[in-house]
Amino acid sequence: MTELLERAIAQLKTLPAEEQDAIAARFLAEIEDERTWKAQFEATTNDQWDRIAATVRQEITAGDTTPLAEVFPSQPEL
């Protein structure tokens, strides 16, 4: 177990049981989500990646995309 995870667990132990369970449920859901994504990526063939890339290129050419700067505008400086 990493030092960071040990620190997180030590802090979790100080919380009430209900909060511990809520955080544990989120951790378990995150782990399962990561396993699912990993399996999906590993199962994707080169031909499928090529088709995805071609689709994205077509969408960009057709103007069917939104620039990232519009989706995630930079934060104003404080």
SULGI-V259118 format. One record per residue. RES is the residue in three letters. SS is DSSP state (~ for helix, > for strand, _ for the rest). Layout:
res:RES ss:SS
res:RES ss:SS
This chain:
res:MET ss:_
res:THR ss:_
res:GLU ss:~
res:LEU ss:~
res:LEU ss:~
res:GLU ss:~
res:ARG ss:~
res:ALA ss:~
res:ILE ss:~
res:ALA ss:~
res:GLN ss:~
res:LEU ss:~
res:LYS ss:_
res:THR ss:_
res:LEU ss:_
res:PRO ss:_
res:ALA ss:~
res:GLU ss:~
res:GLU ss:~
res:GLN ss:~
res:ASP ss:~
res:ALA ss:~
res:ILE ss:~
res:ALA ss:~
res:ALA ss:~
res:ARG ss:~
res:PHE ss:~
res:LEU ss:~
res:ALA ss:~
res:GLU ss:~
res:ILE ss:~
res:GLU ss:~
res:ASP ss:~
res:GLU ss:~
res:ARG ss:~
res:THR ss:~
res:TRP ss:~
res:LYS ss:~
res:ALA ss:~
res:GLN ss:~
res:PHE ss:~
res:GLU ss:~
res:ALA ss:~
res:THR ss:_
res:THR ss:_
res:ASN ss:~
res:ASP ss:~
res:GLN ss:~
res:TRP ss:~
res:ASP ss:~
res:ARG ss:~
res:ILE ss:~
res:ALA ss:~
res:ALA ss:~
res:THR ss:~
res:VAL ss:~
res:ARG ss:~
res:GLN ss:~
res:GLU ss:~
res:ILE ss:~
res:THR ss:~
res:ALA ss:_
res:GLY ss:_
res:ASP ss:_
res:THR ss:_
res:THR ss:_
res:PRO ss:_
res:LEU ss:~
res:ALA ss:~
res:GLU ss:~
res:VAL ss:~
res:PHE ss:_
res:PRO ss:_
res:SER ss:_
res:GLN ss:_
res:PRO ss:_
res:GLU ss:_
res:LEU ss:_
